[in-house]
Amino acid sequence: MFAAAVELFAERGYASTSVRDIARLAGTDPALVIRHFGSKEELFVACMQPDTDGLLPFHSPVDRLGEEIVRAIVAPGSPLRSTFLALVRASEAESVKAVLADLHERGFVSPLAELLEGEDAELRARLAAAMVGGLMYALWIADDGALQSRPEAVVAHYAPKLQQLITPAPSGSEGGGLPHPSGRRDP
């Protein structure tokens, strides 16, 4: 049942997948699906609790992390794509919003913040998550074929910007660190 649900939710999305469809693919009765999972929404939430370990390369050296993250996203057949699309398509359900928030926090912000130095590490991790989310949106929601067809160009242009959040240039060095909210450079 679970494998059938994962397959259909990833392929069709939440709204276009019925309990009957899942049961049919699994070769079981729809009542059994409901008895086991409680509801379609609860089954969806269970299916979309991905094991975030290994999805993004947080094991890579910090000075290459921007590039490795972007490469993981633009890679053909990225496992991130189906999970991201299924969650976004179903994000109107409150329990799915909670899964998205948890995935954002547990799957990206917290592990990245642990790797970063500086008192603004958490803020930079959150900004990096927003930047990564924007790339995934452009690739997979907006279905930007110009970006999809040029993964190496995306890596070449996007990864350095992401890396600036991960390892900002020290004050006084070329690039001068991150700009201060007031417009001046950090000291």
JORA-V560464 format. One record per residue. N is the residue number from 1. RES is the residue in three letters. SS is DSSP state (h for helix, s for strand, l for the rest). PSI is psi in whole degrees, -180 to 180 (999 if undefined). OMEGA is omega in radians with two decimals (999 if undefined). Layout:
n;res;ss;psi;omega
N;RES;SS;PSI;OMEGA
N;RES;SS;PSI;OMEGA
//
This chain:
n;res;ss;psi;omega
1;MET;l;-47;-3.07
2;PHE;h;-47;-3.13
3;ALA;h;-40;3.11
4;ALA;h;-41;3.14
5;ALA;h;-46;3.13
6;VAL;h;-46;-3.13
7;GLU;h;-48;-3.09
8;LEU;h;-41;3.11
9;PHE;h;-41;3.14
10;ALA;h;-38;-3.09
11;GLU;h;-45;-3.00
12;ARG;h;-22;-3.02
13;GLY;l;171;-3.06
14;TYR;l;-52;-3.03
15;ALA;l;-32;-3.08
16;SER;l;7;3.12
17;THR;l;127;3.12
18;SER;l;161;3.06
19;VAL;h;-37;3.10
20;ARG;h;-41;3.11
21;ASP;h;-44;-3.14
22;ILE;h;-48;-3.14
23;ALA;h;-43;3.14
24;ARG;h;-49;-3.14
25;LEU;h;-35;-3.14
26;ALA;h;-10;-3.13
27;GLY;l;39;-3.13
28;THR;l;-180;-3.13
29;ASP;l;139;3.11
30;PRO;h;-34;3.13
31;ALA;h;-34;3.12
32;LEU;h;-38;3.10
33;VAL;h;-48;-3.13
34;ILE;h;-42;3.14
35;ARG;h;-40;-3.08
36;HIS;h;-40;-3.03
37;PHE;h;-15;3.11
38;GLY;l;-48;-3.14
39;SER;l;167;3.09
40;LYS;h;-42;-3.13
41;GLU;h;-44;3.12
42;GLU;h;-37;3.08
43;LEU;h;-44;3.11
44;PHE;h;-48;-3.14
45;VAL;h;-42;3.11
46;ALA;h;-39;-3.13
47;CYS;h;-32;-3.03
48;MET;l;21;3.03
49;GLN;l;74;-3.04
50;PRO;l;152;2.98
51;ASP;l;107;-3.04
52;THR;l;-15;3.11
53;ASP;l;127;3.08
54;GLY;l;-15;3.10
55;LEU;l;-40;3.08
56;LEU;l;146;-2.97
57;PRO;l;58;-3.14
58;PHE;l;-5;3.07
59;HIS;l;-11;-3.13
60;SER;l;157;3.06
61;PRO;l;139;-3.07
62;VAL;h;-34;-3.10
63;ASP;h;-6;3.09
64;ARG;h;5;-3.01
65;LEU;h;-40;3.12
66;GLY;h;-49;3.14
67;GLU;h;-43;-3.10
68;GLU;h;-38;3.11
69;ILE;h;-48;-3.13
70;VAL;h;-41;3.10
71;ARG;h;-40;3.13
72;ALA;h;-33;-3.13
73;ILE;h;-45;-3.06
74;VAL;h;-6;-3.13
75;ALA;l;136;3.09
76;PRO;l;135;3.13
77;GLY;l;23;-3.13
78;SER;l;127;3.12
79;PRO;h;-16;3.10
80;LEU;h;-33;-3.02
81;ARG;h;-54;-3.05
82;SER;h;-39;3.11
83;THR;h;-47;3.14
84;PHE;h;-49;-3.11
85;LEU;h;-45;-3.13
86;ALA;h;-43;-3.13
87;LEU;h;-44;-3.13
88;VAL;h;-42;-3.13
89;ARG;h;-28;-3.09
90;ALA;l;13;-2.98
91;SER;l;-4;3.08
92;GLU;l;-21;3.11
93;ALA;l;131;-3.09
94;GLU;h;-42;-3.12
95;SER;h;-29;3.10
96;VAL;h;-37;3.05
97;LYS;h;-40;3.12
98;ALA;h;-38;3.09
99;VAL;h;-43;3.10
100;LEU;h;-45;3.14
101;ALA;h;-43;3.12
102;ASP;h;-42;3.13
103;LEU;h;-41;3.10
104;HIS;h;-48;-3.08
105;GLU;h;-55;-3.03
106;ARG;h;-32;-3.05
107;GLY;h;-14;-3.11
108;PHE;h;-62;-2.99
109;VAL;h;-54;-3.08
110;SER;h;-50;-3.14
111;PRO;h;-34;3.11
112;LEU;h;-45;-3.13
113;ALA;h;-36;3.12
114;GLU;h;-27;-3.12
115;LEU;h;-18;-3.01
116;LEU;l;154;3.09
117;GLU;l;157;3.08
118;GLY;l;156;-3.10
119;GLU;l;-15;3.10
120;ASP;l;20;-3.08
121;ALA;h;-44;-3.12
122;GLU;h;-43;3.11
123;LEU;h;-45;3.13
124;ARG;h;-37;3.10
125;ALA;h;-41;3.12
126;ARG;h;-40;3.08
127;LEU;h;-39;3.09
128;ALA;h;-41;3.10
129;ALA;h;-41;3.11
130;ALA;h;-39;3.13
131;MET;h;-43;3.11
132;VAL;h;-42;3.09
133;GLY;h;-38;3.09
134;GLY;h;-40;3.10
135;LEU;h;-45;3.13
136;MET;h;-39;3.10
137;TYR;h;-48;-3.11
138;ALA;h;-41;-3.11
139;LEU;h;-44;-2.88
140;TRP;h;-23;3.08
141;ILE;h;-54;3.09
142;ALA;l;-15;3.09
143;ASP;l;49;-3.07
144;ASP;l;99;-3.11
145;GLY;h;-31;3.13
146;ALA;h;-37;3.08
147;LEU;h;-43;-3.11
148;GLN;h;-34;-3.07
149;SER;l;-8;-3.09
150;ARG;l;60;-3.07
151;PRO;h;-37;-3.13
152;GLU;h;-36;3.09
153;ALA;h;-39;3.08
154;VAL;h;-47;3.12
155;VAL;h;-47;-3.08
156;ALA;h;-36;-3.09
157;HIS;h;-37;-3.01
158;TYR;h;-41;-3.07
159;ALA;h;-43;3.12
160;PRO;h;-35;3.12
161;LYS;h;-41;3.08
162;LEU;h;-41;-3.13
163;GLN;h;-32;3.10
164;GLN;h;-33;3.08
165;LEU;h;-36;-3.09
166;ILE;h;-46;3.14
167;THR;l;81;-3.12
168;PRO;l;150;3.10
169;ALA;l;139;3.12
170;PRO;l;152;3.11
171;SER;l;141;3.10
172;GLY;l;-13;3.12
173;SER;l;170;3.10
174;GLU;l;133;-3.05
175;GLY;l;-28;2.96
176;GLY;l;18;3.11
177;GLY;l;-174;-3.14
178;LEU;l;143;3.11
179;PRO;s;145;3.09
180;HIS;l;149;3.13
181;PRO;l;-28;-3.13
182;SER;l;-8;-3.12
183;GLY;l;-19;3.12
184;ARG;l;163;3.12
185;ARG;s;148;3.03
186;ASP;l;143;-3.13
187;PRO;l;999;999
//
